[in-house]
Amino acid sequence: MFYKFLIKPVFFILDAEFVHNSITFAGKLLGSFSFTKDFTKNLLYFSDKKLEQKIAGIKFDNPIGLSAGFDYNAELTQILPSVGFGFETVGTITNIPYEGNPKPRLGRLPKSKSLLVNKGFKSEGVDEVIKKLKRLRFEIPIGLSVGRSNSATLKTIEESIGDIIESFKKFEAAKLATAYYELNISCPNLIHGGKNITFYPPKNLEKLLAKIDKLNLKKPLFIKMPITEPNLATEKMLDTIVKYKVSGVIFGNLQKDRTNPTLDKAEVAAATAGNFSGVPCRARSNELIALAYKKYGKKLVIVGCGGVFDARDAYEKIKLGASLVMMITGMIYEGPQLIGRINKDLVRLLHEDGYKNNSEAVGAYNQI
Ligand SMILES: Cc1cc2nc3c(=O)[nH]c(=O)nc-3n(C[C@H](O)[C@H](O)[C@H](O)COP(=O)(O)O)c2cc1C
């Protein structure tokens, strides 16, 4: 109530990127002292054994994670456990630092329960992020999202692969206490490097994954997938992915389709460059979770992401086949107490359905 009726109305009249930066600053400060962490934990945190799972060799206290894009420069790893998140992906981080696409980079579509995102991998770069993470220990599993640098210097697929490999090599050499990697091949906002540099065609994806395989990464790798490709193209990408050392796939990234029925027409007409998060991602994310689970649920961990605003949204993704669920936009609209509430309500939903643990509900709609 406090967030929704007092804080959010003020936030929503200020510039969205300014608010994001201010929240990050406050979160970093709160994460710097044990008494502020404890205070936050007392207010927001919820835990229950029913939510604990071991996935890809990693222990997760609960299945709700912060998705890539919110903590893109690794400032919040110390406060997010107190907020109640079960895990977090930092990034997307790129080898070459990038100041972000021309402003505006972030907008709000309140009627559509969505954000307009046009960051294009604003990143301090791998080297800076390593410096920050090197001295830290983590209470929850932290993932590193790696993407192709948004740089005009990368003109070919081969150069782009080289750039991504360079990032992985640097992270591996740094021996950070992080838990997993996320390979982001699905950012729709890259303006440099040419539109032809995409890893959606299986031929290009093969080249990339073959090179990554050779690195023998020490941590599990997840791939952040697009929700904008048709089913057949997505299946072909999955057919390629299962041939390599990939632990799982995340469905998925932002919605590109400006005719999506959940988008308010007037809000879309006013929207500048960028793509949409939140409710417009939800239905397609759910379809692709089900598709991936039915086809490769035994080989790949499926992670759901897109349009989670409450426990029912998260539970729907879990029953469709997601072992873990990630989110950003729901938290921005509902407030930081949402994470604890989702976890609490999730325990109730699991109990009502007679499940002793979240893992028993995974894929309940699509038994394989
Ligand atoms: C402000 C913002 C920045 C984002 N940046 C990234 C990014 O750098 N890398 C990435 O993989 N996804 C990024 N995304 C996409 C989210 O991780 C997520 O896939 C998408 O927003 C759907 O989830 P949501 O509806 O819970 O926000 C971003 C989303 C937002 C809202």
The ligand as a Gaussian input file, in Angstrom:
#p B3LYP/6-31G(d) Opt

LIG

0 1
 C       14.684000      -1.888000     -17.906000
 C       14.884000      -3.238000     -18.514000
 C       16.140000      -3.577000     -19.016000
 C       16.347000      -4.846000     -19.559000
 N       17.596000      -5.209000     -19.966000
 C       17.838000      -6.508000     -20.271000
 C       19.173000      -6.968000     -20.478000
 O       20.139000      -6.212000     -20.391000
 N       19.358000      -8.280000     -20.767000
 C       18.311000      -9.178000     -20.845000
 O       18.527000     -10.380000     -21.077000
 N       17.034000      -8.762000     -20.662000
 C       16.775000      -7.465000     -20.360000
 N       15.497000      -7.054000     -20.136000
 C       14.395000      -8.018000     -20.280000
 C       14.026000      -8.651000     -18.945000
 O       15.113000      -9.380000     -18.410000
 C       12.816000      -9.588000     -19.108000
 O       13.179000     -10.609000     -19.999000
 C       11.578000      -8.882000     -19.644000
 O       11.476000      -7.578000     -19.120000
 C       10.315000      -9.644000     -19.282000
 O       10.173000      -9.768000     -17.889000
 P        9.211000      -8.777000     -17.028000
 O        7.902000      -8.743000     -17.737000
 O        9.129000      -9.422000     -15.682000
 O        9.890000      -7.456000     -16.983000
 C       15.257000      -5.773000     -19.629000
 C       13.996000      -5.401000     -19.148000
 C       13.801000      -4.157000     -18.583000
 C       12.425000      -3.810000     -18.055000

